[in-house]
């Protein structure tokens, strides 16, 4: 398994809309495109930041390509951004599991 740590910085005033897009559309589509949501967090000292962890079943590039070209995602993104782009920045770090924790076993 490959894990991915993603960090989104919301544009001013857009965090609620970003969270709603995840609730209404994104998380379900992730599942359909072989990406399992493991958790979502907002740092205590940075309320404009969303951090989440995904588990990829298969190749992450293939998963993201399928997700990004899914018409349901394209439509949901466009609808959520009628009043402006929700994110100012996105960071991604691919992670490989170790044997240090029983939940994330190296494969």
Buried (B, 14 or more C-beta within 10 A) or exposed (E): BBBBBBBBBBBEEBBEBBBEBBEEBBBBBBEEBBBBBBEBEBEEEEEBBBBBBBBBEEEBEEBBEBBEEBEEBEEBBEEBBEEEEBBEEEEEEEBEBEEEEEEBEEE
